[in-house]
C-alpha cells in the first residue's frame, strides 16, 4: 500500500491521498472455474444483497486458455528504452522487468498457486450488497482464539496463507497448545476473489464494520483482529468502532505520530526540536517515505486512469512492484525475493511474488484495488484515539519504526510492544515464522 505526503497543507495532503476498495464476487469466477473478468458471462447469477448466508467458494481453476493468453501478452510487451540512471530512482529498472517477464511467460506455474489455495477452506458471504471472499481455518483446539487478519495493497490473501498452519497448529511449529487461533482471512473489496463495489463508500471504516459482521455470522462471540498496510487502517477503525466481541487488535504498521509531528511532516519541515534519537530517526524515515509514494498520489487522485495496468500484464507487474520499504523503492525485501527461488524458512520467493501479481491479473483487480486510495479521506500515520487493547510489532524494514514513546501515547491501552529482529513492510509474507511468534505473544494477555 501506501500513502502520500509532502503536500504543503493538511487539507491538500488528505485530498491527494484519498483511498478505498471495492467488492462484488470475483468477477473472475464462474461456477468452479476462474476466468478473466472480460470473459465473464453477464448473466452470471449473484446472491442478493439480503443474503447473509455463508456459502462455499468454488475451487479455483483458471482455464488454460487464459493462462496461454497471459503468456502471449507478456511476450508481446512493447518495452520502453532503458532508464537513464544507474539506480531505481526513475522506477523499476528495465533489466529487472525483462528478466521477471521472461520467467513469468516461460517457466512460472500458476497451477501451483491454485493447488495451495484449493486445499484451504474458502467461503463467500454478501455484506452490504458486496460478495466477500474469505479463507476460514479452524484449529483443532476447541479453545482457540478467533483471529481475523487483514491484508493491504499491493497484496492479497496470499500474503497471509503462510501463517495459517503456524497459527492454527502452534504445537507443530514450536508453540504451545494454548497459543492456537482460528484464522479468518478475507479478501478486501475490489481485491482478489471478493466483489468490486459498484458505488463509492467502501473505505477502511466500512470494511471495519463488514469484518465485525463477518465474525458475527461465523458465530464468534469474541475475537481479535490483525492488520498491516491498509489492513492496519481497518483494524484501527475496528478499534475505534469497538464492536461487540472484539477483544483487541494487533498492528504491524501502527498509527502513532503525534499531531504536532504530523503537521511538521506534512509541511515538509525539519524535525522539531526536543525529539529523542529514536523519535528523530522515525521522523527521518517518515519524511523519506512521503517522498517515495507517487504511486499512491496517482491512485488517490485518478485511479480510473490506470487502464494500462488492466491491459498490460507487465504494466501491472511493474506497478505492483514499485512499492517502498525502509530500505528502498522498489522494496528491498521484494527485490531480494526476485532472486530467491526457494526458502526453507518461509522467506519471500520469486514465485510467491508472481502468484500475487498473477492473481491481480486473472481477477482484473488492478484498478478496483487502486480505488481504496481515492476513497480514504482520513489521516495516515497520525494517532486515531483507539482505546481498546492494542498490540504493536515493529519490524526493522517497515517504512518507519514507531518509537515506543509515541506508541504508548497513541494507544492508551497498549498491551504489547516489541521490535522484531527481521521483516519489513510485508512482514507476514517475508518472515511468517517471526510474524506468527509475534501474534502468539501479542494476544496472550487477552486469552
C-alpha positions in Angstrom: 0.0 0.0 0.0 0.9 3.4 0.6 0.2 6.9 1.4 1.1 10.3 0.4 2.5 13.5 1.7 4.9 16.3 1.0 1.9 18.4 0.3 2.2 21.8 1.9 -1.0 21.7 3.9 -3.0 19.0 5.7 -6.1 19.5 3.5 -4.2 19.1 0.3 -2.3 16.1 1.7 -5.6 14.4 2.6 -7.2 15.3 -0.7 -4.3 13.9 -2.7 -4.1 10.7 -0.8 -7.7 9.5 -0.6 -8.3 5.8 -0.9 -10.6 2.7 -0.8 -11.6 -0.7 -2.1 -14.3 -2.5 -3.8 -16.4 -5.6 -3.6 -18.6 -7.9 -6.0 -17.7 -11.5 -6.0 -14.7 -12.3 -8.0 -15.9 -11.5 -11.4 -13.1 -13.7 -12.3 -15.0 -16.9 -11.4 -17.8 -18.7 -13.0 -19.1 -22.0 -11.5 -15.9 -23.9 -10.5 -13.7 -22.1 -13.0 -11.9 -18.8 -12.7 -12.0 -16.7 -15.8 -10.8 -13.2 -16.6 -13.5 -10.6 -15.9 -13.6 -9.7 -19.6 -14.7 -13.3 -20.4 -17.4 -13.4 -17.8 -21.0 -14.0 -18.9 -23.2 -11.1 -18.0 -25.9 -13.5 -16.9 -23.9 -15.0 -14.0 -26.2 -15.5 -11.1 -25.4 -13.5 -7.9 -26.6 -13.6 -4.4 -29.0 -10.9 -3.3 -27.9 -8.1 -1.1 -30.1 -9.5 1.7 -28.5 -13.0 1.6 -26.5 -13.3 4.8 -25.6 -16.9 4.3 -22.1 -18.4 4.3 -21.6 -20.2 1.0 -18.7 -22.5 -0.1 -16.3 -20.7 -2.6 -15.7 -22.8 -5.7 -12.4 -24.5 -6.3 -10.0 -22.2 -8.2 -9.3 -23.4 -11.7 -8.2 -20.9 -14.4 -8.9 -22.1 -17.9 -5.7 -23.0 -19.7 -6.7 -20.6 -22.5 -6.5 -17.7 -20.0 -3.0 -18.7 -18.9 -1.9 -19.1 -22.5 -3.3 -15.7 -23.3 -1.4 -14.2 -20.4 1.9 -15.6 -21.6 1.3 -14.3 -25.2 0.6 -10.8 -23.8 3.7 -10.9 -21.7 5.8 -11.9 -24.7 4.2 -9.2 -26.9 5.1 -6.4 -24.4 6.2 -3.2 -26.0 9.2 -2.3 -24.0 10.5 1.3 -23.4 14.1 2.2 -23.6 16.4 1.6 -20.6 16.3 4.2 -17.8 18.9 6.9 -18.0 20.2 6.4 -14.5 22.1 3.5 -12.8 19.7 3.1 -9.9 15.9 2.7 -9.4 15.3 6.4 -9.0 13.3 6.5 -12.2 11.2 3.4 -11.4 11.6 -0.4 -11.7 14.7 -0.9 -13.9 14.2 -2.3 -17.4 16.5 -5.3 -16.8 14.6 -6.3 -13.7 11.3 -6.3 -15.5 12.6 -8.1 -18.6 14.2 -10.8 -16.5 11.0 -11.3 -14.5 8.7 -11.2 -17.5 10.8 -13.9 -19.3 10.4 -16.2 -16.4 6.7 -15.4 -16.0 6.0 -16.1 -19.6 8.0 -19.3 -19.9 8.6 -21.2 -16.6 6.2 -19.8 -13.9 3.4 -22.2 -13.0 0.2 -20.7 -11.7 -1.2 -24.2 -11.1 1.0 -24.5 -8.0 -0.7 -21.4 -6.6 -4.1 -22.8 -7.4 -3.2 -26.1 -5.6 -2.2 -24.2 -2.5 -5.4 -22.2 -2.5 -7.7 -25.2 -3.1 -6.6 -27.1 0.0 -7.8 -24.3 2.1 -11.5 -23.9 3.2 -12.8 -20.9 1.4 -16.2 -19.2 1.6 -18.2 -16.2 0.4 -20.9 -14.1 2.0 -22.7 -11.0 0.9 -22.3 -7.9 3.1 -24.0 -4.6 2.2 -24.5 -5.9 -1.3 -20.9 -6.9 -2.0 -19.7 -10.5 -2.1 -16.8 -11.1 0.4 -14.4 -14.0 -0.2 -12.6 -15.3 2.8 -10.4 -18.2 4.0 -11.6 -19.8 7.3 -9.5 -22.4 9.0 -10.4 -23.6 12.5 -7.9 -25.0 14.9 -8.4 -28.5 16.3 -8.1 -26.8 19.7 -11.7 -26.1 20.8 -10.3 -23.2 22.9 -8.5 -21.5 20.0 -8.8 -17.7 19.9 -10.6 -16.5 16.7 -8.5 -14.1 14.7 -9.4 -12.1 11.6 -6.3 -11.0 9.5 -6.3 -8.1 7.0 -4.0 -7.7 4.0 -3.3 -4.5 2.2 -2.1 -3.1 -1.2 -0.4 -4.4 -3.3 -1.2 -7.6 -1.5 -3.9 -10.2 -1.2 -4.9 -13.2 1.0 -1.8 -15.0 -0.5 0.3 -12.9 1.9 -1.2 -14.5 5.0 -1.7 -18.1 3.9 1.8 -18.9 5.1 0.6 -18.0 8.6 -2.3 -20.5 8.8 -0.5 -23.6 9.9 1.7 -21.7 12.3 -1.3 -20.2 14.0 -3.9 -23.0 13.9 -1.4 -25.7 15.0 1.2 -24.0 17.1 2.5 -27.2 18.7 3.7 -28.5 15.3 5.6 -25.2 14.8 7.3 -24.7 18.2 4.4 -23.0 20.0 2.1 -24.1 22.8 -1.3 -25.6 22.7 -2.8 -22.6 24.3 -1.5 -20.3 21.6 -3.9 -21.7 18.9 -6.0 -19.5 16.7 -9.0 -20.0 14.4 -8.0 -17.9 11.4 -10.2 -15.9 9.1 -8.6 -14.1 6.1 -10.9 -12.0 4.0 -10.1 -10.6 0.5 -10.7 -6.8 0.7 -13.5 -5.5 -1.5 -12.1 -5.0 -5.0 -9.2 -7.3 -4.4 -8.7 -11.0 -5.4 -11.9 -13.1 -5.2 -14.1 -10.5 -3.4 -16.6 -8.5 -5.3 -16.0 -5.0 -6.7 -18.2 -2.2 -5.3 -20.2 -0.5 -8.0 -20.6 2.6 -5.9 -18.5 4.7 -3.6 -18.1 4.2 0.2 -16.1 1.1 0.8 -13.2 2.6 2.8 -11.5 1.2 5.9 -14.4 2.4 8.1 -16.9 0.4 6.1 -14.6 -2.6 5.9 -14.2 -2.5 9.7 -18.0 -2.8 10.1 -18.1 -5.5 7.5 -15.4 -7.6 9.3 -17.3 -7.4 12.5 -20.4 -8.6 10.7 -18.4 -11.4 9.2 -17.2 -12.6 12.5 -20.7 -12.4 13.9 -22.0 -14.6 11.0 -19.3 -17.1 11.8 -20.7 -17.4 15.3 -17.7 -15.8 17.1 -18.8 -14.0 20.3 -15.3 -12.8 21.0 -12.2 -12.4 18.7 -9.1 -10.4 17.9 -8.1 -8.6 14.7 -4.7 -8.0 12.9 -3.6 -5.8 10.1 -0.7 -4.3 8.2 -0.6 -1.8 5.4 -4.3 -0.9 4.6 -5.2 -3.7 7.0 -3.7 -1.6 9.8 -6.2 1.2 8.9 -9.0 -1.3 9.0 -8.1 -2.6 12.5 -7.6 0.9 13.8 -11.1 1.6 12.6 -12.3 -1.6 14.3 -10.7 -0.4 17.4 -12.5 3.0 17.2 -15.8 1.3 16.5 -15.2 -1.3 19.2 -17.9 -3.8 18.0 -19.3 -6.3 20.5 -16.9 -9.3 20.8 -13.7 -7.5 19.7 -11.1 -8.1 22.4 -8.2 -6.2 20.9 -6.2 -5.5 17.8 -2.6 -6.1 16.6 -0.9 -3.8 14.1 2.4 -4.1 12.4 2.0 -0.6 10.9 0.9 1.5 13.8 -0.5 5.0 13.6 1.5 6.7 16.3 2.6 10.1 15.1 1.6 13.0 17.4 -0.4 15.8 15.9 2.5 18.4 16.0 4.9 15.9 14.4 2.3 15.0 11.8 1.8 18.7 11.0 5.6 19.2 10.5 5.9 16.2 8.3 3.0 17.3 6.0 4.6 20.7 5.7 8.0 19.2 4.8 9.6 20.9 7.7 12.7 19.8 9.6 12.3 17.6 12.6 11.0 19.6 15.6 13.4 20.2 18.4 13.3 18.0 21.5 12.9 14.7 19.8 14.8 11.7 21.2 17.2 9.8 19.0 14.6 7.1 18.4 11.9 9.7 17.6 14.2 11.7 15.3 15.1 8.5 13.3 11.3 7.8 12.9 10.8 11.4 11.7 13.6 10.9 9.1 12.1 7.6 8.0 8.6 9.1 7.6 10.0 12.1 5.6 11.7 9.7 3.2 8.6 7.6 2.9 6.5 10.6 1.9 8.9 11.2 -0.9 8.5 7.6 -2.3 4.8 7.3 -2.7 4.0 8.9 -6.0 2.1 5.8 -7.0 -0.2 6.5 -4.0 -0.8 10.1 -5.2 -1.9 8.8 -8.6 -4.2 6.2 -7.2 -5.6 8.7 -4.7 -6.3 11.2 -7.4 -7.0 9.3 -10.7 -7.4 5.6 -10.2 -9.7 5.1 -13.2 -7.0 6.5 -15.5 -4.8 3.4 -14.8 -6.1 1.5 -17.8 -2.6 0.3 -18.5 -2.5 -2.0 -15.5 -5.7 -3.6 -16.6 -4.5 -4.1 -20.2 -0.8 -5.0 -19.8 0.5 -7.8 -17.6 4.0 -6.2 -17.4 2.5 -2.8 -16.7 0.5 -4.3 -13.8 3.6 -6.2 -12.5 5.8 -3.1 -12.5 3.0 -1.0 -10.8 2.7 -3.6 -8.0 6.4 -4.0 -7.6 7.1 -0.2 -7.2 6.3 -0.2 -3.5 8.8 1.1 -0.9 10.0 -0.1 2.4 12.6 1.4 4.8 15.4 0.1 2.6 14.4 1.3 -0.8 12.0 1.6 -3.7 11.2 -0.9 -5.0 11.1 -2.5 -1.6 14.4 -4.1 -0.8 12.7 -7.2 0.6 10.8 -7.7 -2.8 14.0 -7.1 -4.9 15.9 -9.7 -2.9 13.0 -12.1 -3.3 13.1 -11.8 -7.1 16.4 -13.7 -6.9 15.2 -16.3 -4.4 13.7 -19.5 -5.9 13.2 -21.4 -2.6 13.3 -20.8 1.1 13.4 -23.4 3.9 12.4 -20.7 6.5 9.4 -19.3 4.6 11.1 -16.2 3.3 9.5 -14.5 0.3 10.3 -16.0 -3.1 10.0 -15.0 -6.8 7.1 -17.4 -7.4 5.2 -16.0 -4.4 5.5 -12.5 -5.8 4.3 -13.7 -9.2 1.4 -15.7 -7.6 0.2 -12.4 -6.2 0.7 -10.4 -9.4 -1.0 -13.2 -11.4 -4.0 -13.2 -9.1 -4.4 -9.5 -9.7 -4.2 -10.1 -13.5 -6.6 -13.1 -13.6 -9.2 -11.3 -11.5 -8.7 -8.0 -13.3 -8.5 -6.1 -9.9 -5.6 -3.7 -10.6 -7.9 -0.7 -11.0 -10.6 -1.8 -8.5 -8.0 -2.3 -5.8 -6.5 1.1 -6.5 -9.7 2.9 -5.7 -9.1 2.4 -2.0 -6.6 5.3 -2.2 -9.3 7.5 -3.7 -11.9 6.6 -1.1 -10.0 7.1 2.1 -10.3 10.6 3.5 -8.6 10.3 6.8 -5.0 10.7 8.0 -2.4 8.1 7.8 0.3 7.6 10.5 -1.4 10.2 12.8 -2.9 8.9 16.0 -6.5 7.9 15.8 -7.5 7.6 19.5 -8.1 3.8 19.8 -9.0 2.9 23.4 -9.4 -0.9 23.3 -6.4 -3.2 23.9 -3.7 -2.8 21.2 -0.6 -4.8 20.5 2.2 -3.5 18.3 5.0 -5.2 16.5 7.7 -3.0 15.0 9.6 -4.6 12.1 13.1 -3.2 11.1 12.2 -3.0 7.4 8.9 -1.2 7.8 8.5 2.3 6.3 9.0 3.8 9.8 9.8 2.2 13.1 7.3 3.5 15.6 9.0 4.7 18.8 7.7 3.2 22.0 7.2 6.8 23.4 4.8 7.6 20.5 3.1 4.2 20.6 2.3 4.5 24.3 0.7 7.9 23.8 -1.2 6.8 20.6 -2.7 3.6 22.1 -3.7 4.3 25.7 -4.4 0.6 26.3 -1.1 -0.8 24.9 -0.8 -4.4 26.0 2.3 -5.4 23.9 5.1 -3.7 22.1 8.1 -5.4 20.6 10.8 -4.8 18.0 11.1 -7.9 15.7 14.6 -9.0 14.6 13.7 -9.4 10.9 11.0 -8.4 8.5 9.6 -5.4 6.9 6.5 -3.8 5.3 5.3 -7.2 4.1 6.2 -8.9 7.3 3.8 -11.9 7.2 4.9 -12.6 3.7 8.6 -12.0 4.3 9.0 -13.7 7.8 6.0 -15.8 8.6 7.6 -17.7 11.5 8.6 -14.5 13.3 5.2 -12.9 12.5 3.4 -15.9 14.0 5.5 -15.7 17.1 4.6 -12.0 17.4 0.9 -12.8 17.2 1.1 -15.5 19.8 2.9 -13.2 22.3 0.8 -10.2 21.4 -2.6 -11.7 22.1 -1.6 -13.9 25.0 -2.8 -11.3 27.6 -6.3 -11.5 26.0 -6.8 -15.2 26.2 
